[in-house]
Amino acid sequence: MEKSLKERVLITLKNDKRFYILSERYQEILLKELSNIYKENANTLNKDQANIYDEYYNEFYHSITTGPLEEAYSKFVNPVLGLLKEKSVINVLDIGSGMFVNSGVLAYKLLKLGKSVNIISIDKKIPPFIALNHDSDEVRYMLYKSNFYLNSNRLTWQVILEDARALKTNMMFDIILHDGFSPYRNPSLWTLDFLYLLYKNLKEEGIWISYTSNKSVQSSLSFLNFKIDFIAPVGRKRPSIMALKIPKHKSNIDFQNPHAIPMRDITLNTDEEKIISDYFIRVYLLKSKYYSPSKD
Ligand SMILES: C[S@@+](CC[C@H](N)C(=O)[O-])C[C@H]1O[C@@H](n2cnc3c(N)ncnc32)[C@H](O)[C@@H]1O
């Protein structure tokens, strides 16, 4: 049987010499933190018809509290409509396109506002079409029917089936919808290096939007000098990050929190267990050097 992500992270961690520089106490705290992150998803049985559960990442595609549509509207679409209102042509990059709910709802709303929309969606796999009983079903269904390449009057939509880290495009985007699984389970999509690749394909004043508030992701965005805004939470406890590429903006880095260091993937093809174990070793080396254990 294939090893779980947790097993692979633990093996990689214990094969890294730096792990043994940590005191036994810190090794123990680190292993406990990882156990918490990779604990079985208690919601596995609570299956929603219009949602998909990914066995490998041990997560649902969409929030099971709000469901796919409310999540798409509240986290990805409503926060950006005002910012896009002056543009007549909008280029969208859809990272982790999954069921195409975020991109489908955004396309539907923008077309309704009279805009022209060009979308590039990218994912490692494409699930079967799932109807959501919403007006945006039509545009998503058209995409499936046209074999994932649409070229109509005001909408072009191309789907690329590969690891998003291999993305190569000349298109510059007005908005990036960033929707991987959670950062510590799906780190390939949340490293400084991958975010830099996206940054280079974003127009000035462009928008990067996700659902996470992860400290490492936040600090990577700050390193890239994105201007960070927070969107009030819906169906979860924490706000989500929206980042704007504002020329000459300088961000502050959070040096108070050892978890607020970037995850790294310099070659853009590092195994996810390596990204995670490298990150946590660096976090705990920092903690043990500069932070008192009593603060944990
Ligand atoms: C939370 S789901 C996305 C839901 C989707 N945005 C929607 O509207 O239905 C995360 C997606 O990220 C994809 N993914 C994870 N790692 C990836 C990678 N390295 N490259 C491309 N896609 C990836 C998964 O296959 C999955 O479809």
The ligand as a Gaussian input file, in Angstrom:
#p B3LYP/6-31G(d) Opt

LIG

0 1
 C       -9.068000      22.429000      -3.054000
 S       -8.974000      21.590000      -4.583000
 C       -9.426000      22.834000      -5.732000
 C      -10.897000      23.146000      -5.876000
 C      -11.161000      23.986000      -7.106000
 N      -10.505000      25.255000      -7.104000
 C      -12.615000      24.141000      -7.445000
 O      -13.060000      25.273000      -7.699000
 O      -13.318000      23.130000      -7.485000
 C       -7.210000      21.547000      -4.824000
 C       -6.770000      21.129000      -6.197000
 O       -5.360000      21.318000      -6.293000
 C       -4.845000      20.310000      -7.148000
 N       -3.390000      20.228000      -6.945000
 C       -2.714000      19.904000      -5.820000
 N       -1.380000      19.999000      -6.018000
 C       -1.207000      20.395000      -7.305000
 C       -0.066000      20.686000      -8.106000
 N        1.181000      20.593000      -7.629000
 N       -0.274000      21.077000      -9.384000
 C       -1.528000      21.186000      -9.894000
 N       -2.646000      20.933000      -9.177000
 C       -2.489000      20.548000      -7.898000
 C       -5.627000      19.073000      -6.742000
 O       -5.586000      18.079000      -7.760000
 C       -7.032000      19.664000      -6.514000
 O       -7.809000      19.580000      -7.669000

